[in-house]
Amino acid sequence: MSIQIRAAIARGTLFGFAGISILALLPLIVRNHFAGGPITYGALLTAFGIGAFSAGLAAGHLRRLLSQDRLIAIASVACAVCCFVLPLTSSIWCAALALAVGGAGWLLTWTGVDISVQLSSPRWVVGRTLSIYYALSSGGMAVGSWVWGAIAQNFALTTAFLAAAMVLLLTAGVAFLLPIELWEEMDHEACSFVAPPLALDLQPRSGPIVVKVDYVIGERHLDAFLECMREQRRIQSRAGARNWTLQRNLQIPALWTEAFKTPTWTDYLRLNHRLTAADKELGNRLTALHGGGRPPEAVLSIERATGSVNSCNQPIRSSRP
């Protein structure tokens, strides 16, 4: 549900799909273009590694000069240049220089995307986010290796490299549609949350918990309110809310109700602890649009099965095992 994470994963997957062509097809370049063997292949691979090593040393300085998003885009262009040069040159030295440029772009892209995914992930879900990212980026490289090999076999090696270069340029252009914006450190700091007092004695696994928040919204604030609620749905769903809905009262049109569920009381507490300072800012905006006499407050309920043997006036310890 995070735009920043989705953008980083999509661009990493696309780069892996196209960028792997350099390493996957390099043995064919050595054999077909240079009539070389293991020594030539090792020398060219060394040039690729030297470029990556040099980029690693300069990465800190480059990130001070350029934004992470722009640096990743330029690195994709560097790999595209490598793909253009390799099938068209007859000089080993020129190929080695192109591979050094490609190695630099390779390292800067992967380190940049890795950093973006990690810094854009809240601490409570960073492991799961990284596993999804690595699975998709590795899958992109696996698919790309097969695709570029198939193109080289059925058409020509030059065609495969030029097609990969075009996809790498497309990857750089995707930066305009899917920019990677790093969160500030304060955005990750969870806001303090104190559980509201309850009249019923709930257990950690009691649930489902139903949360409803009423808003009184005038017609002149309606567009701004709906825009905020679209963002609110994304934030709450990302934190763990289920079955999120927005309802408008048919008898009192100015009354709007946000409703969602969590499976258990523990899940409700976790949801609120996952909200960050940046997420809470949206709540302040909604409060400013609210026209009621009191700020909007969450009303908590627990779903009850109609066949429950507990009477309505007795405390509920757990409605679900």
TORFIMI-48056 format. One line per 8 residues: their letters; for each residue x, y, z of N, C-alpha, C. Coordinates in steps of 0.1 Angstrom, whole numbers, plus 5000, padded with zeros to 4 digits. Layout:
<recs>
a) X:Y:Z:X:Y:Z:X:Y:Z ~ ...
</recs>
This chain:
<recs>
msiqiraa) 5008:4988:5000:5000:5000:5000:5008:5013:5000 ~ 5022:5011:5001:5030:5023:5001:5035:5027:4986 ~ 5032:5039:4982:5035:5043:4969:5051:5043:4967 ~ 5058:5047:4977:5073:5047:4976:5078:5033:4974 ~ 5073:5024:4982:5078:5010:4981:5074:5004:4968 ~ 5062:5006:4963:5058:5001:4950:5066:5006:4939 ~ 5070:5019:4939:5078:5025:4929:5092:5019:4929 ~ 5098:5017:4940:5111:5012:4941:5112:4997:4936
iargtlfg) 5102:4989:4941:5101:4975:4937:5099:4974:4922 ~ 5090:4982:4916:5087:4981:4902:5100:4985:4894 ~ 5107:4996:4897:5119:5000:4890:5130:4990:4892 ~ 5131:4984:4904:5142:4974:4906:5139:4961:4897 ~ 5126:4957:4896:5123:4945:4888:5125:4948:4874 ~ 5122:4960:4869:5124:4963:4855:5139:4964:4851 ~ 5146:4970:4861:5161:4971:4858:5167:4957:4858 ~ 5163:4949:4868:5169:4935:4868:5166:4928:4855
fagisila) 5154:4929:4849:5150:4923:4837:5159:4927:4825 ~ 5162:4940:4824:5169:4945:4813:5184:4945:4816 ~ 5188:4948:4828:5203:4950:4831:5210:4936:4831 ~ 5203:4925:4834:5210:4913:4834:5215:4908:4820 ~ 5210:4915:4810:5215:4912:4796:5230:4913:4795 ~ 5236:4923:4802:5250:4925:4801:5258:4912:4806 ~ 5254:4907:4817:5261:4895:4822:5257:4882:4815 ~ 5244:4882:4812:5239:4869:4805:5245:4867:4792
llplivrn) 5247:4878:4784:5252:4877:4770:5266:4880:4769 ~ 5273:4883:4779:5288:4886:4778:5296:4874:4773 ~ 5293:4862:4777:5301:4851:4771:5299:4850:4755 ~ 5288:4854:4750:5286:4854:4736:5294:4865:4729 ~ 5295:4876:4736:5303:4887:4731:5318:4883:4730 ~ 5322:4876:4740:5336:4871:4740:5339:4861:4729 ~ 5329:4852:4727:5331:4841:4717:5329:4846:4703 ~ 5319:4854:4700:5315:4858:4687:5322:4870:4682
hfaggpit) 5324:4880:4690:5330:4893:4686:5345:4893:4687 ~ 5350:4887:4697:5365:4888:4700:5372:4874:4698 ~ 5364:4864:4695:5370:4851:4693:5379:4847:4705 ~ 5375:4851:4717:5383:4849:4729:5378:4837:4737 ~ 5385:4835:4748:5382:4823:4756:5381:4828:4771 ~ 5384:4819:4780:5382:4822:4794:5390:4834:4799 ~ 5402:4836:4794:5410:4848:4798:5404:4861:4794 ~ 5399:4861:4781:5392:4874:4777:5379:4876:4785
ygalltaf) 5372:4866:4787:5360:4867:4795:5363:4872:4809 ~ 5373:4866:4815:5377:4871:4829:5382:4885:4829 ~ 5389:4889:4819:5394:4903:4818:5382:4913:4817 ~ 5372:4910:4808:5361:4919:4806:5352:4919:4819 ~ 5351:4907:4825:5343:4907:4838:5350:4915:4849 ~ 5364:4915:4848:5371:4923:4858:5369:4938:4856 ~ 5368:4942:4843:5365:4956:4840:5351:4960:4846 ~ 5341:4950:4845:5328:4953:4850:5329:4955:4866
gigafsag) 5337:4946:4872:5339:4947:4886:5346:4959:4891 ~ 5356:4964:4883:5363:4976:4886:5354:4988:4886 ~ 5345:4988:4876:5335:4999:4875:5326:4999:4887 ~ 5321:4987:4891:5313:4987:4903:5320:4991:4915 ~ 5333:4986:4917:5340:4990:4928:5343:5005:4929 ~ 5346:5011:4918:5348:5026:4917:5336:5033:4921 ~ 5324:5028:4916:5312:5035:4919:5308:5034:4934 ~ 5312:5022:4940:5309:5021:4954:5317:5031:4962
laaghlrr) 5330:5033:4958:5338:5043:4965:5332:5057:4964 ~ 5327:5060:4952:5322:5074:4949:5307:5076:4952 ~ 5300:5065:4957:5286:5066:4959:5282:5077:4969 ~ 5289:5078:4980:5286:5088:4990:5286:5102:4984 ~ 5297:5105:4977:5298:5118:4971:5288:5121:4960 ~ 5285:5111:4952:5274:5112:4942:5261:5115:4948 ~ 5258:5109:4959:5244:5111:4966:5243:5124:4972 ~ 5254:5131:4975:5254:5144:4980:5251:5154:4968
llsqdrli) 5255:5150:4956:5253:5159:4945:5240:5157:4938 ~ 5235:5145:4938:5222:5142:4931:5212:5135:4940 ~ 5200:5137:4937:5190:5129:4945:5190:5115:4942 ~ 5185:5106:4951:5186:5092:4949:5178:5088:4936 ~ 5167:5094:4934:5159:5091:4922:5166:5094:4909 ~ 5173:5106:4909:5180:5110:4897:5192:5101:4895 ~ 5199:5097:4906:5211:5089:4904:5207:5075:4899 ~ 5196:5069:4903:5192:5056:4898:5189:5057:4883
aiasvaca) 5182:5068:4879:5179:5070:4865:5192:5071:4857 ~ 5201:5079:4861:5214:5080:4854:5221:5067:4853 ~ 5221:5059:4864:5227:5046:4864:5221:5037:4854 ~ 5208:5037:4852:5201:5029:4842:5206:5033:4828 ~ 5208:5047:4826:5213:5051:4813:5227:5046:4811 ~ 5236:5046:4821:5249:5040:4820:5249:5026:4816 ~ 5240:5018:4821:5239:5004:4817:5234:5003:4802 ~ 5225:5012:4798:5220:5012:4785:5232:5016:4775
vccfvlpl) 5240:5025:4779:5252:5028:4770:5261:5016:4769 ~ 5263:5008:4779:5271:4996:4779:5265:4986:4769 ~ 5251:4985:4769:5245:4975:4760:5246:4980:4746 ~ 5246:4993:4743:5247:4998:4730:5261:4996:4724 ~ 5271:4998:4733:5285:4997:4728:5290:4983:4726 ~ 5287:4974:4735:5292:4960:4734:5291:4953:4721 ~ 5279:4953:4715:5278:4945:4702:5283:4952:4690 ~ 5286:4965:4692:5290:4973:4680:5305:4976:4679
tssiwcaa) 5312:4973:4690:5327:4976:4690:5335:4963:4687 ~ 5346:4966:4681:5355:4954:4678:5368:4955:4686 ~ 5368:4965:4695:5380:4967:4704:5377:4962:4718 ~ 5386:4954:4723:5385:4948:4736:5386:4959:4746 ~ 5395:4969:4744:5396:4980:4753:5383:4989:4754 ~ 5377:4991:4743:5365:4998:4743:5354:4990:4750 ~ 5353:4977:4748:5344:4969:4754:5346:4969:4769 ~ 5359:4969:4773:5362:4969:4788:5358:4982:4794
lalavgga) 5359:4993:4787:5355:5006:4792:5340:5007:4793 ~ 5333:5001:4783:5318:5001:4783:5313:4992:4795 ~ 5320:4981:4798:5316:4973:4809:5319:4979:4823 ~ 5330:4988:4823:5333:4995:4835:5321:5005:4838 ~ 5316:5011:4828:5305:5021:4829:5293:5013:4833 ~ 5290:5001:4827:5279:4993:4830:5280:4988:4845 ~ 5292:4984:4849:5294:4979:4863:5290:4990:4873 ~ 5295:5003:4870:5291:5014:4879:5276:5016:4879
gwlltwtg) 5270:5016:4868:5255:5017:4868:5248:5006:4875 ~ 5253:4994:4874:5248:4982:4880:5248:4984:4895 ~ 5259:4988:4901:5261:4989:4915:5252:5001:4921 ~ 5253:5012:4914:5245:5024:4918:5230:5022:4918 ~ 5226:5014:4908:5211:5011:4908:5207:5002:4919 ~ 5214:4991:4921:5210:4982:4931:5211:4988:4945 ~ 5222:4995:4948:5224:5000:4961:5213:5011:4964 ~ 5210:5019:4953:5200:5030:4954:5186:5024:4957
vdisvqls) 5183:5014:4949:5169:5008:4951:5169:5001:4965 ~ 5179:4994:4969:5179:4987:4982:5177:4997:4993 ~ 5185:5009:4992:5183:5019:5003:5169:5025:5003 ~ 5164:5027:4991:5150:5033:4990:5140:5023:4996 ~ 5141:5010:4993:5131:5001:4999:5132:5001:5014 ~ 5144:5000:5019:5146:4999:5034:5142:5012:5041 ~ 5145:5023:5035:5142:5036:5042:5127:5039:5041 ~ 5121:5034:5031:5106:5036:5029:5098:5026:5036
sprwvvgr) 5104:5016:5043:5096:5006:5050:5096:5009:5064 ~ 5084:5009:5071:5083:5010:5085:5090:4998:5091 ~ 5096:5000:5103:5104:4989:5109:5096:4976:5111 ~ 5083:4978:5114:5075:4966:5117:5073:4957:5105 ~ 5076:4961:5093:5073:4953:5081:5085:4953:5071 ~ 5096:4958:5076:5108:4959:5067:5113:4945:5062 ~ 5112:4935:5070:5116:4922:5066:5108:4916:5055 ~ 5094:4918:5057:5085:4913:5046:5087:4921:5033
tlsiyyal) 5089:4934:5035:5090:4942:5023:5103:4938:5015 ~ 5114:4936:5022:5126:4932:5015:5125:4919:5009 ~ 5118:4909:5015:5116:4896:5009:5108:4897:4996 ~ 5098:4906:4995:5090:4908:4983:5099:4914:4972 ~ 5107:4924:4977:5116:4931:4967:5126:4922:4961 ~ 5133:4914:4970:5143:4905:4964:5137:4894:4956 ~ 5125:4890:4959:5119:4879:4951:5116:4885:4937 ~ 5110:4897:4936:5106:4902:4923:5118:4907:4915
ssggmavg) 5128:4913:4921:5140:4917:4914:5148:4905:4909 ~ 5149:4895:4917:5156:4882:4912:5148:4876:4902 ~ 5134:4876:4903:5126:4870:4893:5127:4878:4880 ~ 5129:4891:4880:5131:4899:4868:5144:4895:4861 ~ 5155:4893:4869:5167:4888:4863:5166:4874:4857 ~ 5159:4866:4864:5157:4852:4858:5150:4852:4845 ~ 5139:4860:4845:5131:4861:4832:5139:4868:4821 ~ 5146:4879:4825:5154:4886:4816:5165:4878:4809
swvwgaia) 5172:4870:4817:5182:4861:4812:5177:4852:4801 ~ 5165:4846:4803:5159:4837:4793:5155:4845:4781 ~ 5148:4857:4783:5143:4865:4772:5154:4869:4763 ~ 5165:4875:4769:5176:4880:4760:5183:4869:4753 ~ 5185:4858:4760:5191:4846:4753:5182:4841:4742 ~ 5169:4841:4744:5160:4836:4733:5161:4846:4721 ~ 5162:4859:4724:5162:4869:4713:5176:4867:4705 ~ 5187:4865:4713:5200:4863:4706:5200:4851:4698
qnfaltta) 5193:4840:4702:5194:4828:4695:5185:4829:4682 ~ 5173:4834:4684:5163:4835:4673:5165:4846:4663 ~ 5171:4857:4667:5174:4868:4659:5188:4871:4657 ~ 5194:4879:4666:5208:4882:4666:5213:4888:4679 ~ 5226:4886:4682:5231:4891:4695:5230:4906:4696 ~ 5232:4912:4684:5231:4927:4684:5217:4931:4687 ~ 5207:4924:4682:5193:4928:4684:5190:4927:4699 ~ 5195:4916:4705:5192:4914:4719:5198:4925:4728
flaaamvl) 5210:4929:4725:5216:4940:4733:5209:4953:4730 ~ 5206:4956:4718:5199:4969:4715:5185:4970:4721 ~ 5178:4958:4721:5165:4958:4727:5166:4960:4743 ~ 5176:4954:4749:5179:4955:4763:5182:4970:4766 ~ 5190:4976:4757:5193:4990:4759:5181:4999:4759 ~ 5172:4996:4750:5159:5004:4749:5151:5002:4762 ~ 5151:4990:4767:5143:4988:4780:5150:4995:4791 ~ 5163:4996:4791:5170:5003:4802:5167:5018:4801
lltagvaf) 5166:5023:4789:5163:5037:4787:5148:5040:4792 ~ 5140:5030:4789:5126:5031:4794:5126:5030:4809 ~ 5134:5022:4815:5135:5022:4830:5139:5035:4836 ~ 5149:5042:4829:5152:5056:4833:5141:5065:4832 ~ 5133:5064:4821:5122:5073:4819:5110:5070:4828 ~ 5109:5058:4834:5099:5055:4843:5100:5064:4856 ~ 5112:5070:4858:5114:5078:4870:5104:5090:4870 ~ 5099:5094:4858:5090:5105:4858:5076:5100:4863
llpielwe) 5073:5088:4860:5060:5082:4864:5060:5076:4878 ~ 5071:5070:4882:5073:5064:4895:5085:5069:4902 ~ 5084:5081:4907:5096:5087:4914:5098:5080:4927 ~ 5110:5079:4931:5114:5073:4944:5117:5084:4954 ~ 5108:5086:4963:5110:5097:4973:5113:5091:4987 ~ 5124:5094:4993:5128:5088:5006:5120:5095:5017 ~ 5116:5087:5026:5109:5093:5038:5120:5100:5047 ~ 5116:5110:5054:5124:5116:5064:5124:5107:5076
emdheacs) 5134:5108:5085:5135:5099:5096:5123:5101:5105 ~ 5118:5113:5106:5107:5116:5115:5094:5109:5110 ~ 5093:5106:5097:5082:5099:5092:5080:5085:5098 ~ 5091:5079:5102:5091:5065:5107:5088:5065:5122 ~ 5088:5076:5129:5086:5075:5143:5071:5073:5146 ~ 5068:5062:5153:5055:5060:5156:5050:5069:5166 ~ 5037:5074:5165:5032:5083:5175:5027:5075:5187 ~ 5028:5082:5198:5023:5075:5210:5009:5073:5210
fvapplal) 5005:5061:5215:4991:5058:5215:4987:5051:5228 ~ 4976:5056:5234:4971:5051:5246:4957:5045:5244 ~ 4956:5032:5247:4943:5025:5244:4932:5031:5252 ~ 4921:5033:5246:4909:5039:5253:4904:5030:5263 ~ 4898:5036:5274:4892:5028:5284:4880:5020:5279 ~ 4878:5008:5284:4867:4999:5279:4859:4995:5291 ~ 4846:4993:5288:4836:4989:5298:4836:4974:5298 ~ 4841:4967:5288:4841:4953:5287:4855:4948:5289
dlqprsgp) 4856:4936:5295:4870:4930:5298:4874:4922:5286 ~ 4881:4928:5276:4885:4921:5264:4898:4913:5266 ~ 4899:4902:5259:4912:4895:5259:4919:4899:5246 ~ 4932:4896:5245:4940:4900:5233:4934:4894:5220 ~ 4928:4882:5221:4922:4876:5209:4908:4879:5207 ~ 4902:4888:5215:4888:4891:5213:4886:4899:5201 ~ 4875:4896:5194:4872:4903:5181:4861:4896:5173 ~ 4859:4901:5161:4865:4912:5154:4861:4926:5161
ivvkvdyv) 4870:4935:5160:4867:4949:5165:4863:4958:5153 ~ 4852:4965:5155:4846:4974:5145:4849:4988:5150 ~ 4855:4996:5141:4858:5010:5144:4850:5019:5135 ~ 4844:5029:5141:4836:5039:5133:4840:5053:5138 ~ 4841:5062:5128:4845:5076:5131:4835:5084:5123 ~ 4828:5093:5130:4818:5102:5124:4824:5115:5121 ~ 4821:5121:5109:4826:5134:5105:4814:5142:5100 ~ 4813:5155:5104:4803:5164:5099:4810:5173:5089
igerhlda) 4807:5172:5076:4814:5179:5066:4804:5187:5058 ~ 4807:5200:5057:4799:5209:5049:4802:5207:5034 ~ 4792:5212:5025:4794:5210:5011:4806:5216:5005 ~ 4810:5228:5011:4822:5235:5005:4835:5227:5008 ~ 4835:5218:5018:4847:5211:5022:4846:5196:5016 ~ 4836:5193:5008:4834:5179:5004:4845:5174:4996 ~ 4850:5181:4986:4860:5176:4977:4873:5174:4985 ~ 4877:5183:4994:4889:5182:5002:4887:5170:5011
flecmreq) 4875:5168:5016:4873:5156:5026:4875:5143:5018 ~ 4869:5142:5006:4870:5129:4999:4884:5126:4995 ~ 4892:5137:4992:4906:5135:4988:4913:5130:5000 ~ 4911:5135:5012:4917:5131:5024:4913:5116:5028 ~ 4901:5113:5025:4896:5099:5029:4902:5089:5019 ~ 4905:5093:5007:4912:5083:4998:4926:5080:5004 ~ 4933:5090:5009:4946:5088:5015:4944:5080:5029 ~ 4933:5084:5036:4931:5077:5048:4929:5062:5046
rriqsrag) 4922:5058:5036:4919:5044:5033:4933:5037:5030 ~ 4942:5043:5023:4955:5037:5020:4963:5036:5033 ~ 4963:5046:5041:4971:5045:5054:4965:5035:5063 ~ 4952:5035:5065:4946:5025:5075:4948:5011:5069 ~ 4946:5009:5056:4948:4995:5051:4962:4990:5052 ~ 4971:5000:5050:4986:4996:5051:4989:4992:5065 ~ 4982:4998:5075:4985:4995:5089:4978:4983:5094 ~ 4968:4978:5086:4962:4965:5090:4947:4966:5091
arnwtlqr) 4940:4977:5087:4926:4977:5087:4920:4969:5076 ~ 4908:4963:5079:4901:4954:5069:4887:4959:5067 ~ 4882:4957:5055:4869:4961:5051:4866:4975:5053 ~ 4876:4984:5049:4874:4998:5051:4863:5004:5042 ~ 4854:5012:5048:4843:5018:5040:4841:5032:5044 ~ 4835:5040:5036:4831:5054:5039:4816:5055:5036 ~ 4808:5058:5046:4794:5059:5044:4789:5073:5046 ~ 4778:5076:5039:4771:5089:5040:4757:5087:5045
nlqipalw) 4753:5094:5055:4740:5093:5061:4729:5098:5051 ~ 4719:5090:5048:4709:5094:5039:4699:5105:5044 ~ 4698:5105:5058:4689:5115:5064:4696:5127:5068 ~ 4709:5126:5071:4717:5138:5075:4729:5138:5065 ~ 4728:5144:5053:4738:5143:5043:4752:5148:5048 ~ 4752:5157:5057:4765:5162:5062:4773:5152:5071 ~ 4766:5141:5075:4772:5131:5084:4779:5120:5076 ~ 4792:5118:5077:4799:5108:5070:4805:5099:5081
teafktpt) 4806:5086:5078:4811:5076:5088:4822:5068:5081 ~ 4834:5068:5087:4845:5059:5083:4844:5047:5092 ~ 4844:5035:5085:4843:5023:5093:4853:5012:5087 ~ 4859:5005:5096:4867:4994:5093:4868:4984:5104 ~ 4874:4972:5102:4875:4962:5112:4890:4958:5114 ~ 4892:4952:5125:4905:4945:5128:4901:4931:5133 ~ 4908:4920:5130:4904:4907:5135:4903:4905:5150 ~ 4912:4912:5157:4912:4910:5172:4916:4924:5178
wtdylrln) 4914:4924:5192:4918:4936:5199:4933:4939:5198 ~ 4941:4929:5198:4955:4931:5196:4958:4937:5183 ~ 4951:4933:5172:4954:4939:5159:4950:4953:5159 ~ 4940:4957:5166:4936:4971:5167:4947:4979:5174 ~ 4953:4974:5184:4963:4981:5191:4976:4982:5182 ~ 4979:4971:5175:4990:4972:5166:4988:4982:5155 ~ 4976:4983:5150:4973:4992:5139:4977:5006:5143 ~ 4972:5010:5155:4975:5024:5160:4990:5026:5163
hrltaadk) 4997:5016:5168:5011:5017:5170:5019:5018:5157 ~ 5013:5013:5146:5020:5014:5133:5019:5027:5126 ~ 5009:5036:5130:5008:5049:5124:5019:5058:5128 ~ 5024:5065:5118:5036:5074:5121:5031:5088:5122 ~ 5041:5097:5125:5038:5111:5126:5032:5117:5113 ~ 5038:5112:5102:5032:5117:5089:5018:5113:5087 ~ 5015:5100:5091:5001:5096:5090:4992:5104:5099 ~ 4996:5108:5111:4988:5115:5120:4985:5129:5115
elgnrlta) 4993:5134:5106:4991:5147:5100:4977:5147:5092 ~ 4974:5136:5086:4962:5135:5079:4950:5136:5088 ~ 4951:5130:5100:4941:5132:5110:4938:5146:5114 ~ 4949:5154:5115:4947:5168:5118:4940:5176:5107 ~ 4943:5172:5094:4936:5178:5083:4921:5175:5083 ~ 4918:5162:5086:4904:5158:5087:4897:5165:5098 ~ 4903:5167:5110:4897:5174:5121:4894:5189:5117 ~ 4903:5195:5109:4901:5209:5105:4889:5210:5096
lhgggrpp) 4886:5199:5088:4874:5199:5079:4861:5196:5086 ~ 4862:5189:5098:4851:5185:5106:4843:5197:5111 ~ 4830:5197:5110:4822:5208:5114:4814:5206:5127 ~ 4817:5195:5133:4809:5192:5146:4815:5200:5157 ~ 4807:5200:5168:4812:5208:5180:4824:5201:5187 ~ 4825:5188:5186:4836:5181:5192:4845:5174:5181 ~ 4858:5172:5184:4866:5165:5174:4861:5151:5171 ~ 4863:5146:5159:4858:5132:5156:4865:5122:5165
eavlsier) 4857:5113:5170:4863:5103:5179:4859:5089:5174 ~ 4868:5079:5176:4866:5066:5172:4856:5059:5182 ~ 4846:5052:5176:4837:5044:5184:4840:5030:5182 ~ 4843:5023:5193:4848:5009:5192:4836:4999:5195 ~ 4835:4989:5187:4825:4979:5190:4831:4965:5187 ~ 4825:4955:5193:4829:4941:5190:4818:4934:5184 ~ 4821:4926:5173:4810:4918:5167:4806:4907:5176 ~ 4793:4904:5176:4788:4894:5184:4780:4884:5176
atgsvnsc) 4782:4871:5178:4773:4862:5171:4759:4861:5178 ~ 4749:4860:5170:4735:4860:5176:4733:4848:5184 ~ 4741:4838:5183:4739:4826:5191:4747:4826:5204 ~ 4753:4837:5207:4761:4838:5219:4752:4836:5232 ~ 4758:4829:5242:4750:4826:5254:4752:4837:5264 ~ 4761:4846:5262:4763:4857:5271:4752:4867:5270 ~ 4747:4872:5281:4736:4882:5281:4742:4895:5277 ~ 4734:4904:5273:4739:4917:5268:4745:4926:5279
nqpirssr) 4742:4924:5291:4747:4932:5302:4759:4926:5309 ~ 4764:4915:5304:4776:4909:5311:4788:4912:5303 ~ 4799:4913:5310:4812:4916:5303:4816:4904:5294 ~ 4822:4908:5283:4825:4898:5272:4840:4896:5274 ~ 4845:4884:5276:4859:4881:5277:4865:4878:5263 ~ 4857:4871:5255:4862:4868:5242:4850:4863:5234 ~ 4848:4870:5222:4837:4865:5214:4841:4856:5203 ~ 4854:4854:5203:4860:4844:5193:4873:4838:5199
p) 4874:4825:5198:4886:4819:5204:4899:4824:5198
</recs>
